[in-house]
């Protein structure tokens, strides 16, 4: 229940500040909070995985995919390095679209990572 409450609170806060804060900052905050929670769970030994090697691999692949997605998201916006001309903004292919592909790949890797977790029998 606490997770749903935190999720609802995050939605309300981010909806309230989205006009005043850049999207890059908001996404950075969300990623930072996620990473913090993962580290806290691992340090407190609350996470139990079936095959740590595979879990770590999926998590690192997800992190890498997010990095690539973020690179294309920033660089593919009009006026930035991957979209720096008027012709590029009229092209049928926009580099920004690669963001969506890698964000989807990240979601699949995170699914495989979370699927490795096993609840201890207590």
Biopython code that builds the backbone (N, CA, C, O; Angstrom):
import numpy as np
from Bio.PDB.StructureBuilder import StructureBuilder

atoms = [
    (1, "UNK", "N", (0.818, -1.201, 0.000)),
    (1, "UNK", "CA", (0.000, 0.000, 0.000)),
    (1, "UNK", "C", (0.859, 1.262, 0.000)),
    (1, "UNK", "O", (0.493, 2.272, -0.601)),
    (2, "UNK", "N", (2.004, 1.195, 0.678)),
    (2, "UNK", "CA", (2.898, 2.350, 0.726)),
    (2, "UNK", "C", (3.425, 2.690, -0.672)),
    (2, "UNK", "O", (3.617, 3.858, -1.010)),
    (3, "UNK", "N", (3.654, 1.650, -1.474)),
    (3, "UNK", "CA", (4.151, 1.888, -2.832)),
    (3, "UNK", "C", (3.115, 2.652, -3.648)),
    (3, "UNK", "O", (3.463, 3.588, -4.368)),
    (4, "UNK", "N", (1.849, 2.263, -3.542)),
    (4, "UNK", "CA", (0.799, 2.964, -4.280)),
    (4, "UNK", "C", (0.635, 4.397, -3.792)),
    (4, "UNK", "O", (0.404, 5.306, -4.590)),
    (5, "UNK", "N", (0.754, 4.599, -2.488)),
    (5, "UNK", "CA", (0.678, 5.953, -1.943)),
    (5, "UNK", "C", (1.822, 6.824, -2.431)),
    (5, "UNK", "O", (1.626, 7.989, -2.775)),
    (6, "UNK", "N", (3.018, 6.250, -2.457)),
    (6, "UNK", "CA", (4.180, 6.979, -2.976)),
    (6, "UNK", "C", (4.047, 7.289, -4.451)),
    (6, "UNK", "O", (4.424, 8.368, -4.908)),
    (7, "UNK", "N", (3.503, 6.327, -5.199)),
    (7, "UNK", "CA", (3.285, 6.527, -6.629)),
    (7, "UNK", "C", (2.282, 7.654, -6.868)),
    (7, "UNK", "O", (2.501, 8.518, -7.717)),
    (8, "UNK", "N", (1.191, 7.639, -6.123)),
    (8, "UNK", "CA", (0.175, 8.689, -6.250)),
    (8, "UNK", "C", (0.753, 10.045, -5.869)),
    (8, "UNK", "O", (0.482, 11.043, -6.537)),
    (9, "UNK", "N", (1.545, 10.092, -4.806)),
    (9, "UNK", "CA", (2.167, 11.353, -4.388)),
    (9, "UNK", "C", (3.126, 11.874, -5.460)),
    (9, "UNK", "O", (3.154, 13.072, -5.742)),
    (10, "UNK", "N", (3.905, 10.977, -6.053)),
    (10, "UNK", "CA", (4.835, 11.383, -7.113)),
    (10, "UNK", "C", (4.082, 11.955, -8.307)),
    (10, "UNK", "O", (4.507, 12.959, -8.879)),
    (11, "UNK", "N", (2.979, 11.337, -8.689)),
    (11, "UNK", "CA", (2.181, 11.836, -9.812)),
    (11, "UNK", "C", (1.657, 13.235, -9.508)),
    (11, "UNK", "O", (1.714, 14.117, -10.365)),
    (12, "UNK", "N", (1.152, 13.443, -8.310)),
    (12, "UNK", "CA", (0.606, 14.746, -7.940)),
    (12, "UNK", "C", (1.702, 15.809, -7.940)),
    (12, "UNK", "O", (1.510, 16.896, -8.486)),
    (13, "UNK", "N", (2.845, 15.506, -7.334)),
    (13, "UNK", "CA", (3.946, 16.476, -7.269)),
    (13, "UNK", "C", (4.469, 16.806, -8.663)),
    (13, "UNK", "O", (4.652, 17.976, -8.997)),
    (14, "UNK", "N", (4.708, 15.784, -9.473)),
    (14, "UNK", "CA", (5.260, 16.034, -10.807)),
    (14, "UNK", "C", (4.257, 16.738, -11.713)),
    (14, "UNK", "O", (4.653, 17.544, -12.556)),
    (15, "UNK", "N", (2.981, 16.454, -11.560)),
    (15, "UNK", "CA", (1.968, 17.164, -12.337)),
    (15, "UNK", "C", (1.924, 18.640, -11.926)),
    (15, "UNK", "O", (1.685, 19.511, -12.763)),
    (16, "UNK", "N", (2.150, 18.915, -10.661)),
    (16, "UNK", "CA", (2.111, 20.299, -10.175)),
    (16, "UNK", "C", (3.316, 21.107, -10.635)),
    (16, "UNK", "O", (3.185, 22.308, -10.872)),
    (17, "UNK", "N", (4.488, 20.486, -10.771)),
    (17, "UNK", "CA", (5.702, 21.246, -11.088)),
    (17, "UNK", "C", (6.161, 21.118, -12.538)),
    (17, "UNK", "O", (7.178, 21.705, -12.906)),
    (18, "UNK", "N", (5.442, 20.369, -13.366)),
    (18, "UNK", "CA", (5.941, 20.128, -14.723)),
    (18, "UNK", "C", (6.070, 21.389, -15.567)),
    (18, "UNK", "O", (6.864, 21.409, -16.508)),
    (19, "UNK", "N", (5.326, 22.427, -15.267)),
    (19, "UNK", "CA", (5.448, 23.677, -16.038)),
    (19, "UNK", "C", (6.632, 24.521, -15.600)),
    (19, "UNK", "O", (7.055, 25.409, -16.340)),
    (20, "UNK", "N", (7.179, 24.269, -14.418)),
    (20, "UNK", "CA", (8.267, 25.099, -13.889)),
    (20, "UNK", "C", (9.616, 24.413, -13.896)),
    (20, "UNK", "O", (10.643, 25.081, -13.784)),
    (21, "UNK", "N", (9.641, 23.113, -14.024)),
    (21, "UNK", "CA", (10.902, 22.379, -14.009)),
    (21, "UNK", "C", (11.100, 21.690, -15.352)),
    (21, "UNK", "O", (10.146, 21.178, -15.937)),
    (22, "UNK", "N", (12.345, 21.675, -15.846)),
    (22, "UNK", "CA", (12.590, 20.993, -17.119)),
    (22, "UNK", "C", (12.359, 19.492, -16.992)),
    (22, "UNK", "O", (12.581, 18.904, -15.934)),
    (23, "UNK", "N", (11.916, 18.894, -18.069)),
    (23, "UNK", "CA", (11.645, 17.450, -18.084)),
    (23, "UNK", "C", (12.881, 16.642, -17.725)),
    (23, "UNK", "O", (12.782, 15.617, -17.051)),
    (24, "UNK", "N", (14.046, 17.101, -18.175)),
    (24, "UNK", "CA", (15.284, 16.390, -17.887)),
    (24, "UNK", "C", (15.504, 16.279, -16.380)),
    (24, "UNK", "O", (15.931, 15.235, -15.887)),
    (25, "UNK", "N", (15.211, 17.358, -15.648)),
    (25, "UNK", "CA", (15.368, 17.349, -14.198)),
    (25, "UNK", "C", (14.392, 16.377, -13.552)),
    (25, "UNK", "O", (14.771, 15.615, -12.663)),
    (26, "UNK", "N", (13.147, 16.400, -13.990)),
    (26, "UNK", "CA", (12.140, 15.513, -13.408)),
    (26, "UNK", "C", (12.475, 14.042, -13.651)),
    (26, "UNK", "O", (12.343, 13.213, -12.750)),
    (27, "UNK", "N", (12.906, 13.725, -14.862)),
    (27, "UNK", "CA", (13.285, 12.347, -15.163)),
    (27, "UNK", "C", (14.517, 11.957, -14.353)),
    (27, "UNK", "O", (14.601, 10.838, -13.848)),
    (28, "UNK", "N", (15.467, 12.873, -14.229)),
    (28, "UNK", "CA", (16.649, 12.605, -13.416)),
    (28, "UNK", "C", (16.294, 12.320, -11.968)),
    (28, "UNK", "O", (16.877, 11.431, -11.348)),
    (29, "UNK", "N", (15.346, 13.064, -11.427)),
    (29, "UNK", "CA", (14.900, 12.834, -10.047)),
    (29, "UNK", "C", (14.267, 11.453, -9.922)),
    (29, "UNK", "O", (14.562, 10.719, -8.978)),
    (30, "UNK", "N", (13.408, 11.095, -10.860)),
    (30, "UNK", "CA", (12.760, 9.778, -10.812)),
    (30, "UNK", "C", (13.778, 8.643, -10.898)),
    (30, "UNK", "O", (13.687, 7.666, -10.153)),
    (31, "UNK", "N", (14.734, 8.771, -11.795)),
    (31, "UNK", "CA", (15.757, 7.736, -11.937)),
    (31, "UNK", "C", (16.601, 7.660, -10.664)),
    (31, "UNK", "O", (16.922, 6.570, -10.191)),
    (32, "UNK", "N", (16.955, 8.810, -10.119)),
    (32, "UNK", "CA", (17.730, 8.839, -8.883)),
    (32, "UNK", "C", (17.000, 8.187, -7.720)),
    (32, "UNK", "O", (17.600, 7.439, -6.949)),
    (33, "UNK", "N", (15.715, 8.466, -7.590)),
    (33, "UNK", "CA", (14.921, 7.853, -6.517)),
    (33, "UNK", "C", (14.843, 6.341, -6.717)),
    (33, "UNK", "O", (14.973, 5.578, -5.760)),
    (34, "UNK", "N", (14.632, 5.912, -7.955)),
    (34, "UNK", "CA", (14.601, 4.471, -8.230)),
    (34, "UNK", "C", (15.923, 3.816, -7.840)),
    (34, "UNK", "O", (15.930, 2.791, -7.159)),
    (35, "UNK", "N", (17.050, 4.408, -8.272)),
    (35, "UNK", "CA", (18.352, 3.833, -7.948)),
    (35, "UNK", "C", (18.572, 3.795, -6.438)),
    (35, "UNK", "O", (19.122, 2.826, -5.914)),
    (36, "UNK", "N", (18.150, 4.833, -5.745)),
    (36, "UNK", "CA", (18.275, 4.873, -4.288)),
    (36, "UNK", "C", (17.494, 3.723, -3.651)),
    (36, "UNK", "O", (18.010, 3.036, -2.770)),
    (37, "UNK", "N", (16.258, 3.514, -4.092)),
    (37, "UNK", "CA", (15.456, 2.413, -3.557)),
    (37, "UNK", "C", (16.099, 1.055, -3.825)),
    (37, "UNK", "O", (16.102, 0.191, -2.948)),
    (38, "UNK", "N", (16.638, 0.859, -5.012)),
    (38, "UNK", "CA", (17.301, -0.410, -5.323)),
    (38, "UNK", "C", (18.487, -0.635, -4.390)),
    (38, "UNK", "O", (18.662, -1.737, -3.871)),
    (39, "UNK", "N", (19.298, 0.390, -4.172)),
    (39, "UNK", "CA", (20.463, 0.260, -3.302)),
    (39, "UNK", "C", (20.033, -0.014, -1.862)),
    (39, "UNK", "O", (20.617, -0.869, -1.196)),
    (40, "UNK", "N", (19.019, 0.703, -1.378)),
    (40, "UNK", "CA", (18.528, 0.486, -0.009)),
    (40, "UNK", "C", (18.039, -0.949, 0.168)),
    (40, "UNK", "O", (18.344, -1.591, 1.173)),
    (41, "UNK", "N", (17.285, -1.447, -0.801)),
    (41, "UNK", "CA", (16.784, -2.820, -0.710)),
    (41, "UNK", "C", (17.918, -3.842, -0.702)),
    (41, "UNK", "O", (17.865, -4.834, 0.025)),
    (42, "UNK", "N", (18.935, -3.594, -1.509)),
    (42, "UNK", "CA", (20.059, -4.532, -1.553)),
    (42, "UNK", "C", (20.879, -4.470, -0.276)),
    (42, "UNK", "O", (21.303, -5.506, 0.236)),
    (43, "UNK", "N", (21.109, -3.267, 0.247)),
    (43, "UNK", "CA", (21.893, -3.117, 1.477)),
    (43, "UNK", "C", (21.165, -3.744, 2.661)),
    (43, "UNK", "O", (21.786, -4.391, 3.504)),
    (44, "UNK", "N", (19.862, -3.553, 2.723)),
    (44, "UNK", "CA", (19.081, -4.134, 3.826)),
    (44, "UNK", "C", (18.752, -5.600, 3.590)),
    (44, "UNK", "O", (18.057, -6.228, 4.389)),
    (45, "UNK", "N", (19.254, -6.137, 2.490)),
    (45, "UNK", "CA", (19.037, -7.535, 2.132)),
    (45, "UNK", "C", (17.549, -7.884, 2.054)),
    (45, "UNK", "O", (17.127, -8.976, 2.433)),
    (46, "UNK", "N", (16.774, -6.930, 1.556)),
    (46, "UNK", "CA", (15.347, -7.171, 1.352)),
    (46, "UNK", "C", (15.082, -7.795, -0.020)),
    (46, "UNK", "O", (14.002, -8.332, -0.267)),
    (47, "UNK", "N", (16.055, -7.722, -0.889)),
    (47, "UNK", "CA", (15.897, -8.289, -2.230)),
    (47, "UNK", "C", (16.567, -9.665, -2.269)),
    (47, "UNK", "O", (17.719, -9.810, -1.860)),
    (48, "UNK", "N", (15.859, -10.647, -2.750)),
    (48, "UNK", "CA", (16.384, -12.002, -2.872)),
    (48, "UNK", "C", (16.189, -12.443, -4.313)),
    (48, "UNK", "O", (15.069, -12.477, -4.824)),
    (49, "UNK", "N", (17.299, -12.780, -4.957)),
    (49, "UNK", "CA", (17.223, -13.115, -6.370)),
    (49, "UNK", "C", (17.594, -14.563, -6.608)),
    (49, "UNK", "O", (18.438, -15.136, -5.919)),
    (50, "UNK", "N", (16.945, -15.134, -7.599)),
    (50, "UNK", "CA", (17.261, -16.465, -8.071)),
    (50, "UNK", "C", (18.282, -16.282, -9.189)),
    (50, "UNK", "O", (17.910, -16.033, -10.336)),
    (51, "UNK", "N", (19.533, -16.403, -8.870)),
    (51, "UNK", "CA", (20.580, -16.192, -9.861)),
    (51, "UNK", "C", (20.999, -14.740, -9.931)),
    (51, "UNK", "O", (20.526, -13.997, -10.790)),
    (52, "UNK", "N", (21.891, -14.324, -9.027)),
    (52, "UNK", "CA", (22.322, -12.926, -8.971)),
    (52, "UNK", "C", (22.999, -12.477, -10.262)),
    (52, "UNK", "O", (22.861, -11.322, -10.665)),
    (53, "UNK", "N", (23.731, -13.381, -10.913)),
    (53, "UNK", "CA", (24.414, -12.997, -12.150)),
    (53, "UNK", "C", (23.438, -12.524, -13.220)),
    (53, "UNK", "O", (23.657, -11.500, -13.867)),
    (54, "UNK", "N", (22.359, -13.282, -13.397)),
    (54, "UNK", "CA", (21.352, -12.897, -14.392)),
    (54, "UNK", "C", (20.630, -11.618, -13.976)),
    (54, "UNK", "O", (20.379, -10.742, -14.804)),
    (55, "UNK", "N", (20.302, -11.516, -12.704)),
    (55, "UNK", "CA", (19.608, -10.316, -12.232)),
    (55, "UNK", "C", (20.461, -9.083, -12.491)),
    (55, "UNK", "O", (19.965, -8.072, -12.988)),
    (56, "UNK", "N", (21.746, -9.166, -12.155)),
    (56, "UNK", "CA", (22.645, -8.030, -12.363)),
    (56, "UNK", "C", (22.788, -7.712, -13.851)),
    (56, "UNK", "O", (22.806, -6.544, -14.240)),
    (57, "UNK", "N", (22.889, -8.742, -14.674)),
    (57, "UNK", "CA", (22.994, -8.523, -16.119)),
    (57, "UNK", "C", (21.777, -7.782, -16.651)),
    (57, "UNK", "O", (21.920, -6.801, -17.380)),
    (58, "UNK", "N", (20.573, -8.242, -16.294)),
    (58, "UNK", "CA", (19.352, -7.574, -16.771)),
    (58, "UNK", "C", (19.296, -6.134, -16.297)),
    (58, "UNK", "O", (18.894, -5.244, -17.046)),
    (59, "UNK", "N", (19.702, -5.901, -15.039)),
    (59, "UNK", "CA", (19.650, -4.543, -14.494)),
    (59, "UNK", "C", (20.635, -3.632, -15.207)),
    (59, "UNK", "O", (20.297, -2.494, -15.533)),
    (60, "UNK", "N", (21.853, -4.113, -15.454)),
    (60, "UNK", "CA", (22.852, -3.306, -16.160)),
    (60, "UNK", "C", (22.435, -3.032, -17.600)),
    (60, "UNK", "O", (22.651, -1.933, -18.110)),
    (61, "UNK", "N", (21.843, -4.016, -18.252)),
    (61, "UNK", "CA", (21.339, -3.799, -19.612)),
    (61, "UNK", "C", (20.213, -2.760, -19.620)),
    (61, "UNK", "O", (20.134, -1.937, -20.532)),
    (62, "UNK", "N", (19.351, -2.797, -18.615)),
    (62, "UNK", "CA", (18.285, -1.800, -18.509)),
    (62, "UNK", "C", (18.873, -0.414, -18.300)),
    (62, "UNK", "O", (18.427, 0.553, -18.917)),
    (63, "UNK", "N", (19.870, -0.315, -17.435)),
    (63, "UNK", "CA", (20.513, 0.978, -17.173)),
    (63, "UNK", "C", (21.185, 1.514, -18.439)),
    (63, "UNK", "O", (21.080, 2.701, -18.746)),
    (64, "UNK", "N", (21.877, 0.634, -19.173)),
    (64, "UNK", "CA", (22.510, 1.027, -20.431)),
    (64, "UNK", "C", (21.460, 1.484, -21.446)),
    (64, "UNK", "O", (21.652, 2.499, -22.115)),
    (65, "UNK", "N", (20.365, 0.752, -21.564)),
    (65, "UNK", "CA", (19.301, 1.111, -22.509)),
    (65, "UNK", "C", (18.715, 2.475, -22.168)),
    (65, "UNK", "O", (18.431, 3.279, -23.057)),
    (66, "UNK", "N", (18.537, 2.729, -20.873)),
    (66, "UNK", "CA", (18.028, 4.032, -20.468)),
    (66, "UNK", "C", (19.008, 5.129, -20.846)),
    (66, "UNK", "O", (18.596, 6.193, -21.307)),
    (67, "UNK", "N", (20.295, 4.885, -20.657)),
    (67, "UNK", "CA", (21.309, 5.881, -21.032)),
    (67, "UNK", "C", (21.269, 6.200, -22.519)),
    (67, "UNK", "O", (21.340, 7.366, -22.909)),
    (68, "UNK", "N", (21.156, 5.169, -23.349)),
    (68, "UNK", "CA", (21.068, 5.379, -24.801)),
    (68, "UNK", "C", (19.779, 6.133, -25.133)),
    (68, "UNK", "O", (19.793, 7.065, -25.937)),
    (69, "UNK", "N", (18.674, 5.733, -24.519)),
    (69, "UNK", "CA", (17.399, 6.406, -24.763)),
    (69, "UNK", "C", (17.482, 7.873, -24.385)),
    (69, "UNK", "O", (17.025, 8.741, -25.128)),
    (70, "UNK", "N", (18.070, 8.148, -23.223)),
    (70, "UNK", "CA", (18.187, 9.528, -22.757)),
    (70, "UNK", "C", (19.050, 10.349, -23.707)),
    (70, "UNK", "O", (18.734, 11.508, -23.979)),
    (71, "UNK", "N", (20.144, 9.764, -24.219)),
    (71, "UNK", "CA", (21.004, 10.433, -25.190)),
    (71, "UNK", "C", (20.205, 10.841, -26.429)),
    (71, "UNK", "O", (20.323, 11.975, -26.892)),
    (72, "UNK", "N", (19.399, 9.930, -26.966)),
    (72, "UNK", "CA", (18.612, 10.241, -28.157)),
    (72, "UNK", "C", (17.474, 11.210, -27.846)),
    (72, "UNK", "O", (17.088, 12.006, -28.701)),
    (73, "UNK", "N", (16.944, 11.148, -26.647)),
    (73, "UNK", "CA", (15.877, 12.073, -26.273)),
    (73, "UNK", "C", (16.403, 13.513, -26.227)),
    (73, "UNK", "O", (15.780, 14.424, -26.772)),
    (74, "UNK", "N", (17.544, 13.707, -25.578)),
    (74, "UNK", "CA", (18.132, 15.045, -25.476)),
    (74, "UNK", "C", (18.639, 15.502, -26.841)),
    (74, "UNK", "O", (18.309, 16.599, -27.292)),
    (75, "UNK", "N", (19.437, 14.666, -27.497)),
    (75, "UNK", "CA", (20.041, 15.055, -28.774)),
    (75, "UNK", "C", (19.051, 15.178, -29.911)),
    (75, "UNK", "O", (19.317, 15.896, -30.874)),
    (76, "UNK", "N", (17.915, 14.502, -29.831)),
    (76, "UNK", "CA", (16.951, 14.510, -30.920)),
    (76, "UNK", "C", (15.943, 15.633, -30.864)),
    (76, "UNK", "O", (15.072, 15.723, -31.729)),
    (77, "UNK", "N", (16.039, 16.493, -29.863)),
    (77, "UNK", "CA", (15.118, 17.627, -29.803)),
    (77, "UNK", "C", (15.571, 18.714, -30.767)),
    (77, "UNK", "O", (16.767, 18.876, -31.006)),
    (78, "UNK", "N", (14.629, 19.454, -31.315)),
    (78, "UNK", "CA", (14.922, 20.473, -32.324)),
    (78, "UNK", "C", (16.011, 21.422, -31.827)),
    (78, "UNK", "O", (15.939, 21.954, -30.720)),
    (79, "UNK", "N", (17.017, 21.617, -32.673)),
    (79, "UNK", "CA", (18.105, 22.517, -32.354)),
    (79, "UNK", "C", (19.282, 21.859, -31.657)),
    (79, "UNK", "O", (20.324, 22.493, -31.495)),
    (80, "UNK", "N", (19.147, 20.606, -31.240)),
    (80, "UNK", "CA", (20.246, 19.910, -30.568)),
    (80, "UNK", "C", (21.079, 19.120, -31.567)),
    (80, "UNK", "O", (20.795, 19.130, -32.765)),
    (81, "UNK", "N", (22.105, 18.437, -31.075)),
    (81, "UNK", "CA", (23.116, 17.826, -31.933)),
    (81, "UNK", "C", (22.566, 16.855, -32.975)),
    (81, "UNK", "O", (23.107, 16.796, -34.080)),
    (82, "UNK", "N", (21.541, 16.110, -32.681)),
    (82, "UNK", "CA", (21.002, 15.146, -33.648)),
    (82, "UNK", "C", (19.878, 15.732, -34.498)),
    (82, "UNK", "O", (19.338, 15.053, -35.371)),
    (83, "UNK", "N", (19.533, 16.971, -34.247)),
    (83, "UNK", "CA", (18.434, 17.596, -34.977)),
    (83, "UNK", "C", (18.717, 19.096, -35.062)),
    (83, "UNK", "O", (17.969, 19.915, -34.528)),
    (84, "UNK", "N", (19.816, 19.439, -35.748)),
    (84, "UNK", "CA", (20.277, 20.824, -35.714)),
    (84, "UNK", "C", (19.998, 21.630, -36.977)),
    (84, "UNK", "O", (20.584, 22.696, -37.164)),
    (85, "UNK", "N", (19.120, 21.145, -37.843)),
    (85, "UNK", "CA", (18.822, 21.915, -39.044)),
    (85, "UNK", "C", (17.324, 21.895, -39.325)),
    (85, "UNK", "O", (16.588, 21.043, -38.828)),
    (86, "UNK", "N", (16.903, 22.844, -40.123)),
    (86, "UNK", "CA", (15.483, 22.915, -40.483)),
    (86, "UNK", "C", (15.076, 21.691, -41.299)),
    (86, "UNK", "O", (13.949, 21.212, -41.178)),
    (87, "UNK", "N", (15.994, 21.181, -42.136)),
    (87, "UNK", "CA", (15.695, 19.998, -42.927)),
    (87, "UNK", "C", (15.495, 18.767, -42.043)),
    (87, "UNK", "O", (14.645, 17.920, -42.319)),
    (88, "UNK", "N", (16.286, 18.684, -40.984)),
    (88, "UNK", "CA", (16.186, 17.529, -40.085)),
    (88, "UNK", "C", (14.833, 17.497, -39.384)),
    (88, "UNK", "O", (14.289, 16.419, -39.143)),
    (89, "UNK", "N", (14.290, 18.653, -39.056)),
    (89, "UNK", "CA", (12.995, 18.679, -38.361)),
    (89, "UNK", "C", (11.846, 18.326, -39.298)),
    (89, "UNK", "O", (10.756, 17.992, -38.835)),
    (90, "UNK", "N", (12.075, 18.394, -40.625)),
    (90, "UNK", "CA", (11.036, 18.044, -41.597)),
    (90, "UNK", "C", (11.166, 16.606, -42.095)),
    (90, "UNK", "O", (10.326, 16.135, -42.861)),
    (91, "UNK", "N", (12.206, 15.915, -41.666)),
    (91, "UNK", "CA", (12.464, 14.552, -42.109)),
    (91, "UNK", "C", (11.399, 13.600, -41.581)),
    (91, "UNK", "O", (10.807, 13.826, -40.525)),
    (92, "UNK", "N", (11.167, 12.524, -42.342)),
    (92, "UNK", "CA", (10.206, 11.512, -41.902)),
    (92, "UNK", "C", (10.734, 10.759, -40.681)),
    (92, "UNK", "O", (9.945, 10.295, -39.858)),
    (93, "UNK", "N", (12.047, 10.634, -40.551)),
    (93, "UNK", "CA", (12.655, 9.972, -39.395)),
    (93, "UNK", "C", (13.213, 11.023, -38.451)),
    (93, "UNK", "O", (13.994, 11.885, -38.853)),
    (94, "UNK", "N", (12.812, 10.943, -37.220)),
    (94, "UNK", "CA", (13.323, 11.851, -36.198)),
    (94, "UNK", "C", (14.162, 11.050, -35.200)),
    (94, "UNK", "O", (13.691, 10.036, -34.683)),
    (95, "UNK", "N", (15.397, 11.485, -34.918)),
    (95, "UNK", "CA", (16.223, 10.759, -33.959)),
    (95, "UNK", "C", (15.558, 10.624, -32.590)),
    (95, "UNK", "O", (15.829, 9.672, -31.859)),
    (96, "UNK", "N", (14.698, 11.564, -32.247)),
    (96, "UNK", "CA", (13.993, 11.495, -30.968)),
    (96, "UNK", "C", (13.173, 10.207, -30.851)),
    (96, "UNK", "O", (12.941, 9.719, -29.745)),
    (97, "UNK", "N", (12.740, 9.663, -31.975)),
    (97, "UNK", "CA", (11.925, 8.444, -31.950)),
    (97, "UNK", "C", (12.697, 7.263, -31.390)),
    (97, "UNK", "O", (12.094, 6.334, -30.853)),
    (98, "UNK", "N", (14.018, 7.280, -31.503)),
    (98, "UNK", "CA", (14.838, 6.188, -30.979)),
    (98, "UNK", "C", (14.699, 6.110, -29.462)),
    (98, "UNK", "O", (14.863, 5.039, -28.877)),
    (99, "UNK", "N", (14.397, 7.244, -28.823)),
    (99, "UNK", "CA", (14.146, 7.276, -27.376)),
    (99, "UNK", "C", (13.072, 6.262, -26.998)),
    (99, "UNK", "O", (13.223, 5.517, -26.030)),
    (100, "UNK", "N", (11.999, 6.242, -27.761)),
    (100, "UNK", "CA", (10.878, 5.363, -27.449)),
    (100, "UNK", "C", (11.271, 3.893, -27.588)),
    (100, "UNK", "O", (10.847, 3.055, -26.792)),
    (101, "UNK", "N", (12.067, 3.587, -28.582)),
    (101, "UNK", "CA", (12.512, 2.207, -28.792)),
    (101, "UNK", "C", (13.362, 1.741, -27.608)),
    (101, "UNK", "O", (13.120, 0.672, -27.047)),
    (102, "UNK", "N", (14.353, 2.544, -27.232)),
    (102, "UNK", "CA", (15.237, 2.133, -26.143)),
    (102, "UNK", "C", (14.548, 2.192, -24.777)),
    (102, "UNK", "O", (14.899, 1.426, -23.880)),
    (103, "UNK", "N", (13.586, 3.077, -24.609)),
    (103, "UNK", "CA", (12.817, 3.081, -23.361)),
    (103, "UNK", "C", (12.002, 1.797, -23.256)),
    (103, "UNK", "O", (11.864, 1.238, -22.168)),
    (104, "UNK", "N", (11.464, 1.330, -24.372)),
    (104, "UNK", "CA", (10.744, 0.061, -24.383)),
    (104, "UNK", "C", (11.664, -1.110, -24.101)),
    (104, "UNK", "O", (11.300, -2.024, -23.361)),
    (105, "UNK", "N", (12.851, -1.091, -24.683)),
    (105, "UNK", "CA", (13.836, -2.143, -24.422)),
    (105, "UNK", "C", (14.203, -2.146, -22.939)),
    (105, "UNK", "O", (14.327, -3.209, -22.330)),
    (106, "UNK", "N", (14.376, -0.959, -22.359)),
    (106, "UNK", "CA", (14.678, -0.851, -20.938)),
    (106, "UNK", "C", (13.577, -1.495, -20.102)),
    (106, "UNK", "O", (13.860, -2.209, -19.140)),
    (107, "UNK", "N", (12.328, -1.245, -20.467)),
    (107, "UNK", "CA", (11.206, -1.815, -19.720)),
    (107, "UNK", "C", (11.237, -3.338, -19.762)),
    (107, "UNK", "O", (10.941, -3.987, -18.759)),
    (108, "UNK", "N", (11.590, -3.914, -20.899)),
    (108, "UNK", "CA", (11.681, -5.374, -21.014)),
    (108, "UNK", "C", (12.810, -5.897, -20.128)),
    (108, "UNK", "O", (12.629, -6.893, -19.426)),
    (109, "UNK", "N", (13.971, -5.241, -20.150)),
    (109, "UNK", "CA", (15.087, -5.664, -19.301)),
    (109, "UNK", "C", (14.731, -5.554, -17.821)),
    (109, "UNK", "O", (15.088, -6.433, -17.037)),
    (110, "UNK", "N", (14.038, -4.492, -17.429)),
    (110, "UNK", "CA", (13.626, -4.360, -16.031)),
    (110, "UNK", "C", (12.631, -5.456, -15.656)),
    (110, "UNK", "O", (12.661, -5.964, -14.535)),
    (111, "UNK", "N", (11.763, -5.817, -16.576)),
    (111, "UNK", "CA", (10.844, -6.928, -16.324)),
    (111, "UNK", "C", (11.632, -8.199, -16.030)),
    (111, "UNK", "O", (11.342, -8.899, -15.060)),
    (112, "UNK", "N", (12.635, -8.502, -16.867)),
    (112, "UNK", "CA", (13.439, -9.701, -16.642)),
    (112, "UNK", "C", (14.205, -9.610, -15.324)),
    (112, "UNK", "O", (14.357, -10.610, -14.622)),
    (113, "UNK", "N", (14.684, -8.423, -14.990)),
    (113, "UNK", "CA", (15.376, -8.222, -13.719)),
    (113, "UNK", "C", (14.437, -8.490, -12.547)),
    (113, "UNK", "O", (14.769, -9.271, -11.655)),
    (114, "UNK", "N", (13.285, -7.861, -12.542)),
    (114, "UNK", "CA", (12.342, -8.024, -11.432)),
    (114, "UNK", "C", (11.787, -9.448, -11.372)),
    (114, "UNK", "O", (11.431, -9.927, -10.295)),
    (115, "UNK", "N", (11.714, -10.111, -12.492)),
    (115, "UNK", "CA", (11.225, -11.489, -12.523)),
    (115, "UNK", "C", (12.169, -12.443, -11.795)),
    (115, "UNK", "O", (11.745, -13.502, -11.332)),
    (116, "UNK", "N", (13.441, -12.074, -11.693)),
    (116, "UNK", "CA", (14.429, -12.917, -11.011)),
    (116, "UNK", "C", (14.264, -12.872, -9.492)),
    (116, "UNK", "O", (14.785, -13.739, -8.791)),
    (117, "UNK", "N", (13.546, -11.872, -8.977)),
    (117, "UNK", "CA", (13.410, -11.745, -7.533)),
    (117, "UNK", "C", (12.499, -12.837, -6.982)),
    (117, "UNK", "O", (11.447, -13.142, -7.545)),
    (118, "UNK", "N", (12.925, -13.401, -5.889)),
    (118, "UNK", "CA", (12.149, -14.444, -5.210)),
    (118, "UNK", "C", (11.910, -13.984, -3.779)),
    (118, "UNK", "O", (12.834, -13.537, -3.099)),
    (119, "UNK", "N", (10.696, -14.094, -3.337)),
    (119, "UNK", "CA", (10.348, -13.740, -1.945)),
    (119, "UNK", "C", (10.871, -14.845, -1.022)),
    (119, "UNK", "O", (10.690, -16.029, -1.306)),
    (120, "UNK", "N", (11.515, -14.463, 0.074)),
    (120, "UNK", "CA", (11.964, -15.505, 1.017)),
    (120, "UNK", "C", (10.774, -16.141, 1.740)),
    (120, "UNK", "O", (9.761, -15.486, 1.982)),
    (121, "UNK", "N", (10.905, -17.382, 2.068)),
    (121, "UNK", "CA", (9.853, -18.076, 2.823)),
    (121, "UNK", "C", (10.051, -17.797, 4.306)),
    (121, "UNK", "O", (10.895, -18.411, 4.959)),
    (122, "UNK", "N", (9.275, -16.876, 4.820)),
    (122, "UNK", "CA", (9.408, -16.488, 6.237)),
    (122, "UNK", "C", (8.160, -16.864, 6.981)),
    (122, "UNK", "O", (8.064, -16.627, 8.185)),
]
sb = StructureBuilder()
sb.init_structure("model")
sb.init_model(0)
sb.init_chain("A")
sb.init_seg("    ")
for serial, (resi, resn, name, xyz) in enumerate(atoms, 1):
    if name == "N":
        sb.init_residue(resn, " ", resi, " ")
    sb.init_atom(name, np.array(xyz, "f"), 0.0, 1.0, " ", f" {name:<3s}", serial, name[0])
structure = sb.get_structure()
